[in-house]
Amino acid sequence: MSENITLSHLEEVIDEFVKEFLLKLEERLTKIRSYKIIHKPDFEILKPANKEYYEYKYLEKTLGCYIRNDLVKPVFVDLFSFNESIA
């Protein structure tokens, strides 16, 4: 019986934090798109880079932090505190 309660609580917690994460992510993406990312190409003669490339690279670097800080950590904190409260 307690396994079902724990499983249902797990599903609720994950769903709640995923919704919050997606809202925060959309807000951040809107802000990022509104900023002008200025980066000078390393080889100006070739001009291989464009704005979309630097936006993508920025998101690639920061998305892992967003996932860890805004999704994974809060889920674990909530689940560990729930586990301590039933122990």
Backbone hydrogen bonds in HBPLUS format (Angstrom, degrees):
<---DONOR---> <-ACCEPTOR-->    atom                        ^
c    i                          cat <-CA-CA->   ^        H-A-AA   ^      H-
h    n   atom  resd res      DA  || num        DHA   H-A  angle D-A-AA Bond
n    s   type  num  typ     dist DA aas  dist angle  dist       angle   num
A0005-ILE N   A0001-MET O   3.24 MM   4  6.62 158.1  2.29 149.0 154.8     1
A0006-THR N   A0002-SER O   2.92 MM   4  6.06 162.2  1.95 146.9 152.0     2
A0007-LEU N   A0003-GLU O   2.85 MM   4  6.01 156.4  1.90 146.0 152.9     3
A0008-SER N   A0004-ASN O   2.86 MM   4  6.02 162.6  1.89 149.2 153.9     4
A0009-HIS N   A0005-ILE O   2.84 MM   4  6.00 156.1  1.90 147.5 155.0     5
A0010-LEU N   A0006-THR O   2.84 MM   4  5.99 155.1  1.90 145.0 152.4     6
A0011-GLU N   A0007-LEU O   2.98 MM   4  6.25 159.9  2.02 149.4 153.9     7
A0012-GLU N   A0008-SER O   3.01 MM   4  6.24 158.0  2.06 146.7 152.5     8
A0013-VAL N   A0009-HIS O   2.86 MM   4  6.07 166.6  1.88 157.2 160.5     9
A0014-ILE N   A0010-LEU O   2.96 MM   4  6.10 171.8  1.97 154.7 157.1    10
A0015-ASP N   A0011-GLU O   2.96 MM   4  6.03 165.2  1.98 146.6 151.4    11
A0016-GLU N   A0012-GLU O   2.92 MM   4  6.03 161.2  1.95 149.4 154.8    12
A0017-PHE N   A0013-VAL O   2.98 MM   4  6.20 168.7  2.00 156.2 158.7    13
A0018-VAL N   A0014-ILE O   2.86 MM   4  5.96 152.1  1.94 151.7 159.8    14
A0019-LYS N   A0015-ASP O   3.07 MM   4  6.23 160.7  2.11 147.1 151.7    15
A0020-GLU N   A0016-GLU O   3.11 MM   4  6.40 164.2  2.13 148.4 152.7    16
A0021-PHE N   A0017-PHE O   2.82 MM   4  5.89 156.2  1.88 142.6 149.9    17
A0022-LEU N   A0018-VAL O   2.90 MM   4  6.09 162.7  1.93 151.8 155.5    18
A0023-LEU N   A0019-LYS O   3.09 MM   4  6.34 153.4  2.16 147.3 154.3    19
A0024-LYS N   A0020-GLU O   2.97 MM   4  6.23 164.2  1.99 152.7 156.8    20
A0025-LEU N   A0021-PHE O   2.80 MM   4  5.97 159.2  1.84 152.9 159.5    21
A0026-GLU N   A0022-LEU O   2.98 MM   4  6.07 159.0  2.02 141.9 147.2    22
A0027-GLU N   A0023-LEU O   3.05 MM   4  6.27 155.6  2.11 145.2 152.0    23
A0028-ARG N   A0024-LYS O   2.90 MM   4  6.18 159.0  1.94 150.7 156.4    24
A0029-LEU N   A0025-LEU O   2.81 MM   4  6.02 160.8  1.85 153.4 159.0    25
A0030-THR N   A0026-GLU O   2.99 MM   4  6.15 152.4  2.07 143.4 150.4    26
A0031-LYS N   A0027-GLU O   3.09 MM   4  6.40 156.3  2.15 145.5 151.6    27
A0032-ILE N   A0028-ARG O   2.82 MM   4  6.08 161.2  1.86 154.0 159.6    28
A0033-ARG N   A0029-LEU O   2.91 MM   4  6.05 159.5  1.95 147.1 152.4    29
A0034-SER N   A0030-THR O   3.11 MM   4  6.28 138.7  2.29 137.6 148.3    30
A0034-SER N   A0031-LYS O   3.11 MM   3  5.11 125.6  2.42  93.3 107.6    31
A0035-TYR N   A0031-LYS O   3.12 MM   4  6.42 133.8  2.35 144.4 156.0    32
A0035-TYR N   A0032-ILE O   3.24 MM   3  5.27 135.4  2.45  96.4 108.0    33
A0046-LEU N   A0043-PHE O   3.11 MM   3  5.65 126.3  2.41 110.9 122.4    34
A0047-LYS N   A0043-PHE O   3.14 MM   4  6.34 152.4  2.22 152.4 160.9    35
A0053-TYR N   A0050-ASN O   3.17 MM   3  5.43 125.0  2.49 102.4 115.6    36
A0054-TYR N   A0050-ASN O   3.39 MM   4  6.82 158.1  2.45 152.9 157.4    37
A0055-GLU N   A0051-LYS O   3.00 MM   4  6.28 156.2  2.06 153.8 161.2    38
A0056-TYR N   A0052-GLU O   2.91 MM   4  6.03 161.0  1.95 146.6 151.8    39
A0057-LYS N   A0053-TYR O   2.93 MM   4  6.19 161.3  1.96 150.7 155.7    40
A0058-TYR N   A0054-TYR O   2.96 MM   4  6.04 156.0  2.02 142.3 148.8    41
A0059-LEU N   A0055-GLU O   2.98 MM   4  6.22 164.4  2.01 150.9 155.0    42
A0060-GLU N   A0056-TYR O   2.81 MM   4  5.99 153.8  1.88 149.9 158.2    43
A0061-LYS N   A0057-LYS O   3.05 MM   4  6.26 151.2  2.14 144.0 150.1    44
A0062-THR N   A0058-TYR O   2.99 MM   4  6.20 158.3  2.03 151.4 157.7    45
A0063-LEU N   A0059-LEU O   2.81 MM   4  5.48 151.2  1.89 149.7 153.8    46
A0065-CYS N   A0062-THR O   3.08 MM   3  5.30 119.9  2.46 101.9 116.2    47
A0066-TYR N   A0062-THR O   3.02 MM   4  6.36 159.6  2.07 155.0 161.2    48
A0067-ILE N   A0063-LEU O   2.89 MM   4  6.13 163.6  1.92 155.2 159.0    49
A0068-ARG N   A0064-GLY O   3.00 MM   4  6.14 165.2  2.02 145.9 150.3    50
A0069-ASN N   A0065-CYS O   2.81 MM   4  5.88 174.8  1.81 157.6 159.4    51
A0070-ASP N   A0066-TYR O   2.84 MM   4  5.50 158.7  1.88 144.3 151.0    52
A0071-LEU N   A0067-ILE O   3.04 MM   4  5.14 136.1  2.24 128.9 135.1    53
A0072-VAL N   A0067-ILE O   3.00 MM   5  6.35 163.9  2.03 158.9 164.2    54
A0073-LYS N   A0068-ARG O   3.01 MM   5  6.03 167.0  2.03 161.4 164.0    55
A0075-VAL N   A0071-LEU O   3.30 MM   4  6.30 155.3  2.36 141.2 148.1    56
A0076-PHE N   A0072-VAL O   3.01 MM   4  6.27 168.1  2.02 160.1 162.9    57
A0077-VAL N   A0073-LYS O   2.87 MM   4  6.07 166.5  1.89 161.4 165.5    58
A0078-ASP N   A0074-PRO O   2.98 MM   4  6.07 166.3  2.00 146.7 150.4    59
A0079-LEU N   A0075-VAL O   2.91 MM   4  6.10 163.4  1.94 152.4 157.6    60
A0080-PHE N   A0076-PHE O   2.78 MM   4  5.88 163.2  1.81 154.5 159.0    61
A0081-SER N   A0077-VAL O   2.97 MM   4  6.08 158.3  2.02 147.0 153.1    62
A0082-PHE N   A0078-ASP O   2.91 MM   4  6.08 149.8  2.00 143.7 152.6    63
A0083-ASN N   A0079-LEU O   2.86 MM   4  6.02 156.5  1.92 146.0 152.5    64
A0084-GLU N   A0080-PHE O   2.99 MM   4  6.21 150.7  2.08 143.7 150.8    65
A0085-SER N   A0081-SER O   3.05 MM   4  6.23 144.9  2.18 138.1 147.3    66
A0086-ILE N   A0082-PHE O   3.19 MM   4  6.51 137.6  2.38 145.6 155.5    67
